[in-house]
């Protein structure tokens, strides 16, 4: 076979000898390499490559076979069939939690939505979800208290799943408030305002419909040269009642490209600002493909030019950040200093008060609706007395979210003081809290949780191994038992098996110590360590 075939118009049997390329290559060509492009006018490769080409030209059947093999190889290599692994969903600690697992009456189902056990705590959280939906929980706080690995964080995430994506849910850890750049109370206030949503409803004048035509018109560039620029764009919109053709500014064409608008999409364009929003694909094209990752919407009703209610969901922190003024001067040295040291700046209380006035006016006029969300503070015992005092005041504010706290501490010292208190929380704040207890899982519940985690992580394990792993969890902790699943799966595959057996778990149990075993070992070998 010819190792370096030339283009067909050069190796054709009917080509006259004068049509062959010159024998000597120009200086720009690299000896022994094919040209980078196949344009009609280009320099020829070196002479030594011409002999195989003439041989192929002398044998048309051989050349045809080579072309068939090339076509077959190109058909076999399909780039679009290669699957990307970058979009594969990562498995986190609480990936399996899909809700609280309650029936229509609010009763906990034994094993549902990723939850096992904790029936009383789940039912209590279900009542909290109902109160949040009815807006009767604002300014109140809930404390999830229980030993480690009893599902406190899972309950908070279950509440978030039940509320849906329209209700803000802001998780944080108690140690996040300790920063060298921002005050502790400022961090708390910022997260408070992240958890308060504002649903703004506006009646705007829009042009809405299915795109039937999208034609950019070009003109000579005003700056000279050979380039052309978009002078305007013609777009056709169709609704149930009629069609309309619009001549739009080039800046709106840029917005159309940014939204990836194509013919057949349903869009609306705001008449005042020119903002473009792609709603989805028209359902008339729903049968075009058997499978497509598109959201199909019906063709809009009414006229193309109409007034439409636009709903926008933002948080109070979004409004704060959008209206915050940059700190420092406008001279070049100040700007360079801000670029070199991008410090986190605080939003002033005066700005927040002004935004609160505007928000309250919008609510009074019926333009906006307040949506109290959920602020979840895990490891709340890490807060100090200043933060607890601030929480007392913030819970009494008219603009306050639902606060869910979680801790695994018993009676311990309140940070910043010498006094002891249940859960490390001052007594005056405990009086404001509704406390939900979580219980330690039993052996059967542990085995069920381990089975769910194995299914989520796509690990095969037999029932005897699950029972043995449940015993390990009872002796050590549930978290340690869950962490042994992945290394045991690796050991099983190294031994040529897909399913985990008891011997794999016994092997990894020797390799990895749990917290209790490590503490006992430290106690025995205390003299060998530096204290």
C-alpha positions, 0 to 999 in steps of 0.5 A: 500500500502507498504510505504517502498517497497524494490528492486524487487530482494529482494521481489520476491516470488521465492527468497529462504529464505536464499537470504533475508538480515540479520536482524540486520543493520550495524552501518553505516545504519540509522535506519528507512531509505532506503539505498542511492543506490541500488548496489548489495552489501550493508547493509540491512535496519532494521528488522521492514521494512521486514514485509511489504516486505514479505507481498508484496512478498506473494501477487504478484498481489498487488506488480504489482499494486504498480509498475503500480502506480509508473510507472504512477506517473513517466510518469505523472511527466515530468521534461522537460515540466516545463518552466523556467522563468529565460530566459523571456525577460525583458521589458525596456523603449525602447523595442518596438523600432525596427528601424526608421520606414521609407519606401524605399524612406526614408519617415516616415511611420505614425506608424511603427517600434515602432515609432509614429510621429516625421516624420521630425526627423526620416527622418533626422536620416534616411539620417544620416544612409545612410551617415554612410553606405556610410562612408560620415559621419565620424568625424561629429556630430548630435545633437538631441534637444527637450523637455523631453519625445519627443523620442531623445533616441529612435531616437538614438536607431532607428539609431542603429537598422537600422545600424545592429549589425556589426556597433559599437554603444556605448551609454553613459551619459554625467555624466559618465566622472566624475570619481575619478580614470580616467580623463574625457578626458580618459573616452571620448577617451575610448568610442570614440575607442569603437565606431570605428570598425575594420574588419580584413580579413585574408587568413588562412590555415584551415581544414573545413568540416562536422564532420563524426567521433570524437573519443578520444583515451585514454592512461595510465596516465603519472603521474601514478595512475589508471586514463587515459588521452587523448593521441590524438583524431581522427576526420573525416571531409567531404566536397563535394569533399571528406573526410579526417581523422585527428589525432589531439593533445589533446589540440585541443580536449579541444577546440572541447569540449568547442565549443560543437562539435558533429558529424554532425556539420560543423567546421573549424580548423586553421592549424597554431594555432589549433583554432576551430570554429563551423559554425553550423549544417549541413543542411543534418540534417535539417529534423531530428527534427520538431523544433530545435534551430540550425543554419543549414549551407550547407556542405562546398565545395572544399577540406577539406584542403584549404585556407579560408578568415576569417573575424573578427570584433573588436573595437579599444578599444579591441585592446587597452585593449588586448595590455595594460601592467599591472601596478606595479611591479612583486613582491608578494606585488605588485601583492597582492596590485593589487588583493586587489585594482582592480583600473581602469587604463588608457591606455597610449597615446603612446600605442594608437599611436602604435596601430594606426600605425599597424591599418593604415598599415593593412588598407593600405595593404588591410588586414583590413577595418575601420568601423566608428560606432556611439558614442551616448552621452545622456544628453550632457549638463552635460559635462564641458568646458574641455570635449567640447574642447576635443570633438572639437579636437577628431572630427578632428581626422582621426580615429573618429566615428559618434557622436550623442548628445542629450539634453533637455536643452534650454539656460543655463550655460556651466558647468565650465564657467559663460557663457550661451549658447544654450543647454549648449554647447559652440558656437564653438562646435554648429557650427560643429553640425547638429541639429535635432529638436524633437516636443512635441507629440499631443493627438492622438500620445500619445494615439497611443504610450500608446497603443504600450506600453500596447501591449509590456507589455501585458496589456489589456486596453479599448479605453476609458481608453486609451483616458483618459490616453492620457488626463493625458499625456497631462496634466502631461507628456507622461512618467507619463502616461506610468508609470501608466499602470503597477500599473493600471493593478495590481489594475484591477487584484486585482478587479478580471478583466484582462482589465484596466478600467477608474476607475483603472486609476483614483485610481492610479492617486490619489496614484501617483503624477507627477512632476508638481503636486508635485512642486505645492504641495511643493509651497503650503506647503513650510513652512512644509519642511526643506529648 
